[in-house]
Amino acid sequence: MLLLDENPPMVPEWVGPLSEISENWWVAHTKSRAEKAFAWELHAQKIAFFLPMSERIMVWGGRRRKVLTPLFPSYVFFAGSAEDRQSALRTNRLAQVIPVHQKVQFIAELETIRAALRSGAQIDPYPSIVVGMRCRVLRGPLQGIEGVGIRKDAVTRLVLQISMLGQAASLEIDPGNVEPME
């Protein structure tokens, strides 16, 4: 029985670097609010996945609670064979499954998001992809992460993109820790 009140791991414990997964990658567009339940089903079937989540403070009944919410609502990224794709579709939690055609770029973008989440940085959904200067973080726990530098409300932020979704996430960054890329 699935423990739907608990959070699934963002990446199953048996999965190492996403770039070492040789199977095809898929973008699962889930039905509304089905991301975690779908991730639990993939986990039970030993299908590799990535469900990026960020911590939020929610208020229910006058009480403040910390919850993990999907960074990209209605999307879970998974890797596997054509049979794994069929198993995912049989969960009845998906609206559609989108194949990934530019695997190298896609994996690099996912690894960037994963590294940012692992660093403990506050990462927030960003409404759209920003056209701006591409930057690389020089030092600190985010060292090596690449994204688009922007200024929002007098704060410098780094936008991390998932091109295939046309979505992005942003995090606050010290402008002294980034360098423009050629």
C-alpha positions in Angstrom: 0.0 0.0 0.0 1.3 3.4 -0.9 1.9 6.0 1.8 0.4 8.9 0.0 0.6 11.3 2.9 4.4 11.0 2.9 6.6 12.5 0.3 8.3 10.3 -2.3 12.1 10.8 -2.8 12.9 13.4 -5.4 15.1 10.7 -7.0 15.0 7.0 -5.9 17.8 5.9 -3.7 19.2 3.4 -6.3 19.6 6.2 -8.9 23.0 7.9 -9.2 23.8 10.7 -11.6 21.0 11.1 -14.1 23.5 11.2 -17.0 24.4 7.5 -16.2 20.9 6.3 -17.1 21.0 4.8 -20.5 17.2 4.3 -21.1 15.0 6.8 -22.8 13.7 9.8 -20.9 10.1 10.8 -20.8 8.2 13.8 -19.4 5.1 12.7 -17.6 2.3 15.3 -17.7 0.2 14.2 -14.7 -3.4 14.8 -13.9 -3.9 17.6 -11.4 -2.1 17.1 -8.1 -1.0 13.5 -9.0 2.7 14.1 -9.1 3.6 12.5 -5.7 1.3 9.5 -6.1 2.7 8.9 -9.6 6.2 9.1 -8.3 5.4 6.5 -5.6 4.0 4.2 -8.3 7.2 4.6 -10.3 9.2 3.9 -7.2 7.3 0.7 -6.4 7.9 -0.5 -10.0 11.7 0.4 -9.8 11.4 2.9 -12.6 14.0 5.8 -12.3 12.4 9.2 -11.9 13.1 12.8 -10.9 10.4 14.8 -9.1 12.0 18.2 -8.1 10.3 19.6 -5.0 10.8 22.7 -2.9 9.8 23.4 0.7 6.9 25.8 1.3 5.1 27.1 4.4 1.4 26.4 4.2 -1.3 27.5 6.6 -4.1 25.0 7.4 -6.6 25.7 10.2 -4.4 28.4 11.6 -1.4 26.2 11.8 1.8 26.7 9.8 3.3 23.6 8.2 6.3 22.9 6.0 5.4 20.9 3.0 7.3 19.8 -0.1 5.6 20.9 -3.3 6.5 20.0 -6.9 8.7 22.7 -8.5 7.0 22.1 -11.8 3.4 21.3 -11.1 1.9 18.4 -13.1 5.3 17.1 -14.3 7.5 14.2 -13.3 10.6 13.1 -15.3 11.2 9.4 -15.7 13.6 7.1 -17.6 13.0 3.6 -18.9 12.1 1.3 -21.7 9.0 1.3 -23.9 7.5 -1.2 -21.4 8.2 1.2 -18.5 6.4 3.9 -20.4 3.4 1.6 -20.8 3.5 0.8 -17.1 3.5 4.5 -16.4 0.5 5.0 -18.6 -1.4 2.2 -16.9 -1.2 4.1 -13.6 -4.2 6.2 -14.8 -2.5 9.3 -13.3 -1.2 10.8 -16.6 -2.6 13.2 -19.1 0.2 12.4 -21.5 3.8 11.2 -21.9 6.2 13.3 -23.9 9.4 11.7 -25.3 12.7 13.6 -24.8 14.5 14.0 -28.1 17.4 16.2 -26.9 18.6 13.9 -24.2 22.0 15.5 -23.5 20.6 19.0 -23.0 17.6 17.7 -21.0 19.8 15.7 -18.6 22.1 18.7 -18.1 19.1 20.9 -17.2 17.7 18.3 -14.8 21.2 17.9 -13.2 21.4 21.6 -12.7 18.0 21.7 -10.9 19.0 18.6 -8.8 22.3 20.2 -7.8 20.6 23.5 -6.8 18.0 21.5 -4.7 20.8 19.5 -3.0 22.7 22.7 -2.1 19.8 23.7 0.2 19.3 27.0 -1.7 15.7 28.4 -1.6 14.5 27.7 -5.2 11.2 29.1 -6.5 9.1 28.4 -9.6 9.7 31.1 -12.2 6.8 31.9 -14.6 8.6 31.7 -17.9 12.0 31.4 -19.6 13.9 34.7 -19.5 16.0 35.9 -22.3 19.1 37.2 -20.6 22.8 36.6 -20.0 23.9 33.0 -19.5 26.0 32.8 -16.3 28.0 30.2 -14.3 28.3 30.1 -10.5 32.0 30.4 -9.5 32.1 29.4 -5.9 30.0 28.1 -3.0 27.6 25.2 -2.8 26.2 26.1 -6.2 29.6 26.2 -7.9 29.4 25.1 -11.6 25.6 25.6 -12.0 24.7 27.4 -15.1 21.6 29.5 -15.8 20.3 32.9 -16.9 21.1 35.9 -14.7 18.2 38.3 -14.0 17.4 41.1 -11.6 14.0 41.0 -9.9 13.0 43.4 -7.1 16.6 44.6 -6.7 17.8 41.0 -6.1 20.0 39.1 -8.5 18.5 35.7 -9.4 19.7 32.7 -11.5 17.0 31.2 -13.7 17.4 27.4 -14.2 15.5 26.3 -17.3 13.8 23.1 -18.5 13.6 24.1 -22.2 11.3 21.2 -23.2 8.6 22.4 -20.7 9.0 26.0 -21.5 9.3 26.5 -17.7 12.0 27.5 -15.3 12.9 28.0 -11.6 14.9 30.7 -10.0 17.1 31.1 -7.0 18.7 34.1 -5.3 22.4 34.4 -6.0 25.2 36.8 -4.9 26.2 38.6 -8.1 29.8 38.4 -7.0 29.7 34.6 -7.3 28.7 34.4 -10.9 30.5 35.1 -14.2 29.0 35.7 -17.6 29.5 32.9 -20.2 30.6 33.5 -23.7 
